[in-house]
Amino acid sequence: MDRPLLIYLSLAFGITWGVGGLALLAGEIRPGVTSPLHPLHYVAAFGPSIAGVIMAASAHGWAGIRCLLGRLVPSRSALPWYVAVLIGFPALNLVAARLLAPHFLARLPPWHRLLYLLPLTLLTDTGPLGEEFGWRGFALPRLLQRWRPLAAALILGVIWWAWHLPTFFIPALSQHQLSIPIFLVNSLALSVIMTWLYERTRGDLLLMILVHVAANYCGGIGVPFNAEVGAEVACAALIVACGGLR
């Protein structure tokens, strides 16, 4: 890893773990509060994106920030991938949930709620906007300069998983109820899928954000985590088997 990437990772982990630790000490993130609203929580959650913007500015000044934000504008050739992510990804998760948890569909929210919960996830979930300007905005391009796509995807997947580790021990956060090893598999599979899409769309950052939104949306509507991971692993395995990340 090059020096800017190591500095970026130090910033991303330092901001999140440092500020998150302050929030815990201050008692602002505690059991029984399903969505912490304290500013420290948001600073911690946005650590990767804050670090990504800082490093883009440090490396290239305002031009770096404009380039980063410019990747939010989708190209016409990327539009089919938007359809695949926003419709195909949740559909694949629903199929996996139906196979692994036959009674799951009875617990689904009404269809009209399913439609507006997707954009609502983007506004209420800190993950997509709080992380992707860093992980796929700054870190992935630099990893791809030194590693083959599959290796870069797996390295970033492990880093992404490690960044989440403290959240498994905080009862107020959603990861507290998840399995750490299974979450690692989830992070690796999703990182492979996102890297593949990144390569196909020349670094479309908005699409990366929407993949993250779609994944969190599936969990938000009640798709069992093992079904979501199963769908992502199957998709990632197909990509690798077909040589999509050579």
C-alpha positions as CSV (number, residue, x, y, z in Angstrom):
1,M,0.0,0.0,0.0
2,D,1.2,3.5,-0.8
3,R,1.6,6.2,1.8
4,P,-1.5,8.2,0.9
5,L,-3.6,5.0,1.3
6,L,-2.1,4.2,4.6
7,I,-2.7,7.8,5.8
8,Y,-6.3,7.5,4.6
9,L,-6.9,4.3,6.5
10,S,-5.3,5.8,9.6
11,L,-7.7,8.8,9.3
12,A,-10.8,6.6,8.6
13,F,-10.2,4.3,11.5
14,G,-9.0,7.1,13.8
15,I,-12.0,9.3,13.2
16,T,-14.5,6.5,13.6
17,W,-13.0,4.7,16.5
18,G,-11.8,7.8,18.2
19,V,-15.0,9.9,17.9
20,G,-17.1,6.8,18.5
21,G,-15.2,6.1,21.7
22,L,-15.9,9.6,22.9
23,A,-19.6,9.1,22.2
24,L,-19.6,5.9,24.2
25,L,-17.7,7.6,27.1
26,A,-20.2,10.5,27.0
27,G,-23.1,8.0,27.1
28,E,-24.5,9.2,23.8
29,I,-24.6,5.7,22.2
30,R,-26.3,3.4,24.6
31,P,-28.7,0.4,24.6
32,G,-32.3,1.2,23.9
33,V,-31.5,3.9,21.4
34,T,-32.0,2.4,18.0
35,S,-30.8,5.3,16.0
36,P,-28.3,7.5,17.9
37,L,-28.8,11.1,17.0
38,H,-25.9,12.7,18.7
39,P,-23.5,14.6,16.4
40,L,-20.6,12.5,17.6
41,H,-22.4,9.4,16.2
42,Y,-22.6,11.0,12.8
43,V,-19.0,12.1,12.8
44,A,-17.9,8.6,13.7
45,A,-20.2,7.0,11.1
46,F,-18.9,9.4,8.4
47,G,-15.3,8.7,9.2
48,P,-14.4,6.9,5.9
49,S,-16.0,9.6,3.7
50,I,-14.5,12.4,5.7
51,A,-11.1,10.8,5.4
52,G,-11.7,10.3,1.7
53,V,-12.5,13.9,1.0
54,I,-9.5,15.1,3.1
55,M,-7.2,12.8,1.2
56,A,-8.6,13.8,-2.2
57,A,-8.0,17.4,-1.3
58,S,-4.6,16.7,0.1
59,A,-3.5,14.8,-3.0
60,H,-5.0,17.1,-5.7
61,G,-6.6,20.1,-4.1
62,W,-9.9,21.4,-5.3
63,A,-9.5,19.4,-8.5
64,G,-9.4,16.2,-6.4
65,I,-12.7,17.1,-4.7
66,R,-14.3,18.0,-8.0
67,C,-13.2,14.8,-9.5
68,L,-14.5,12.8,-6.6
69,L,-17.9,14.6,-6.8
70,G,-17.9,14.3,-10.6
71,R,-18.1,10.5,-10.2
72,L,-21.6,10.9,-8.7
73,V,-22.9,11.8,-12.2
74,P,-23.9,8.6,-13.9
75,S,-23.0,8.0,-17.6
76,R,-25.6,6.7,-20.0
77,S,-23.8,3.4,-20.4
78,A,-24.1,2.8,-16.6
79,L,-27.9,3.1,-16.5
80,P,-28.6,-0.6,-17.0
81,W,-26.4,-1.3,-13.9
82,Y,-28.6,1.1,-11.9
83,V,-31.7,-1.0,-12.8
84,A,-29.8,-4.2,-11.9
85,V,-28.8,-2.8,-8.5
86,L,-32.1,-1.1,-7.6
87,I,-34.4,-3.9,-8.8
88,G,-32.3,-7.0,-9.3
89,F,-30.3,-6.9,-6.1
90,P,-33.4,-6.7,-3.8
91,A,-35.2,-9.3,-5.9
92,L,-32.2,-11.7,-5.6
93,N,-32.3,-11.2,-1.8
94,L,-36.0,-11.9,-1.7
95,V,-35.6,-15.1,-3.6
96,A,-32.8,-16.2,-1.3
97,A,-35.0,-15.3,1.7
98,R,-37.9,-17.3,0.3
99,L,-35.7,-20.4,-0.1
100,L,-34.0,-20.2,3.3
101,A,-36.9,-18.8,5.3
102,P,-40.2,-19.9,3.7
103,H,-42.3,-17.9,6.1
104,F,-40.4,-14.6,5.5
105,L,-42.7,-13.2,2.9
106,A,-45.6,-13.1,5.4
107,R,-43.6,-10.6,7.5
108,L,-42.8,-8.2,4.6
109,P,-44.0,-4.6,4.9
110,P,-46.9,-3.7,2.5
111,W,-45.8,-3.1,-1.1
112,H,-46.3,0.7,-1.0
113,R,-44.0,0.8,2.0
114,L,-41.4,-1.3,0.2
115,L,-41.2,1.4,-2.5
116,Y,-40.5,4.4,-0.3
117,L,-38.3,2.6,2.1
118,L,-35.5,2.4,-0.5
119,P,-35.0,6.1,-0.9
120,L,-35.6,6.5,2.8
121,T,-32.7,4.2,3.6
122,L,-30.4,6.6,1.7
123,L,-31.5,9.4,4.0
124,T,-31.6,7.6,7.3
125,D,-28.8,5.1,7.1
126,T,-25.4,6.6,7.6
127,G,-23.5,3.7,5.9
128,P,-23.8,4.5,2.1
129,L,-23.0,8.3,2.2
130,G,-20.8,8.0,5.4
131,E,-18.5,5.3,3.9
132,E,-18.5,5.2,0.1
133,F,-16.7,8.5,-0.6
134,G,-13.8,6.8,1.2
135,W,-13.9,3.1,0.5
136,R,-14.8,3.2,-3.1
137,G,-14.1,6.9,-3.7
138,F,-10.5,7.0,-2.5
139,A,-9.3,3.6,-1.3
140,L,-10.4,1.3,-4.1
141,P,-8.8,3.3,-7.0
142,R,-5.5,3.3,-5.2
143,L,-5.7,-0.4,-4.5
144,L,-6.4,-1.1,-8.1
145,Q,-3.2,0.7,-9.1
146,R,-1.2,-1.9,-7.3
147,W,-3.3,-5.0,-7.2
148,R,-5.4,-7.1,-9.5
149,P,-9.2,-6.4,-9.2
150,L,-10.0,-9.6,-7.2
151,A,-7.1,-9.0,-4.8
152,A,-8.1,-5.4,-4.4
153,A,-11.7,-6.4,-3.7
154,L,-10.7,-8.9,-1.0
155,I,-8.2,-6.5,0.7
156,L,-10.8,-3.8,0.8
157,G,-13.4,-6.3,2.1
158,V,-11.2,-7.2,5.0
159,I,-10.5,-3.6,5.8
160,W,-14.2,-2.8,5.6
161,W,-15.0,-5.6,8.0
162,A,-12.3,-4.6,10.4
163,W,-13.5,-1.0,10.5
164,H,-16.9,-2.4,11.7
165,L,-15.4,-4.6,14.5
166,P,-16.2,-2.3,17.5
167,T,-19.9,-2.1,16.4
168,F,-20.4,-5.7,17.3
169,F,-19.8,-4.9,20.9
170,I,-22.2,-1.9,21.1
171,P,-25.8,-3.0,21.9
172,A,-27.3,0.1,20.4
173,L,-26.0,-0.7,16.9
174,S,-27.4,-3.1,14.4
175,Q,-24.3,-5.2,14.0
176,H,-24.5,-6.2,17.7
177,Q,-26.8,-9.1,16.8
178,L,-24.8,-10.3,13.8
179,S,-22.1,-13.0,13.6
180,I,-18.6,-11.5,13.2
181,P,-17.4,-14.4,10.9
182,I,-20.5,-14.2,8.7
183,F,-20.2,-10.5,8.5
184,L,-16.7,-11.0,7.2
185,V,-18.0,-13.3,4.4
186,N,-20.7,-10.6,3.7
187,S,-18.1,-7.9,3.5
188,L,-15.9,-9.9,1.1
189,A,-18.7,-10.9,-1.2
190,L,-20.2,-7.4,-1.4
191,S,-16.7,-6.0,-2.0
192,V,-16.3,-8.4,-4.9
193,I,-19.7,-7.3,-6.4
194,M,-19.0,-3.6,-5.9
195,T,-15.5,-3.9,-7.4
196,W,-16.9,-5.7,-10.4
197,L,-19.5,-2.9,-10.9
198,Y,-16.8,-0.3,-10.3
199,E,-14.7,-1.7,-13.2
200,R,-17.7,-2.0,-15.5
201,T,-18.8,1.6,-14.9
202,R,-15.4,3.3,-14.7
203,G,-15.7,4.1,-11.1
204,D,-19.3,5.3,-10.9
205,L,-19.5,6.4,-7.3
206,L,-23.2,7.0,-7.2
207,L,-23.7,3.3,-8.2
208,M,-21.4,2.2,-5.3
209,I,-23.6,4.3,-2.9
210,L,-26.7,2.7,-4.3
211,V,-25.3,-0.9,-3.9
212,H,-24.7,-0.1,-0.3
213,V,-28.2,1.4,0.0
214,A,-29.7,-1.7,-1.6
215,A,-27.8,-4.1,0.8
216,N,-28.9,-2.2,3.9
217,Y,-32.4,-1.8,2.5
218,C,-32.8,-5.6,2.3
219,G,-31.8,-5.9,5.9
220,G,-34.1,-3.1,6.8
221,I,-37.2,-4.8,5.3
222,G,-36.4,-7.9,7.3
223,V,-34.5,-10.1,4.9
224,P,-32.6,-12.6,7.2
225,F,-28.9,-11.9,7.3
226,N,-28.0,-15.4,6.3
227,A,-30.2,-15.1,3.2
228,E,-28.7,-11.8,2.2
229,V,-25.2,-13.2,2.7
230,G,-26.1,-16.3,0.7
231,A,-27.4,-14.2,-2.2
232,E,-24.2,-12.0,-2.2
233,V,-21.9,-15.0,-2.0
234,A,-23.7,-16.7,-4.9
235,C,-23.4,-13.5,-7.0
236,A,-19.8,-12.9,-6.1
237,A,-18.9,-16.6,-6.8
238,L,-20.5,-16.3,-10.2
239,I,-18.5,-13.2,-11.0
240,V,-15.2,-14.8,-10.0
241,A,-16.0,-18.1,-11.8
242,C,-16.8,-16.2,-15.0
243,G,-13.5,-14.3,-14.8
244,G,-15.2,-11.0,-14.1
245,L,-12.3,-9.7,-12.0
246,R,-9.3,-11.0,-13.9
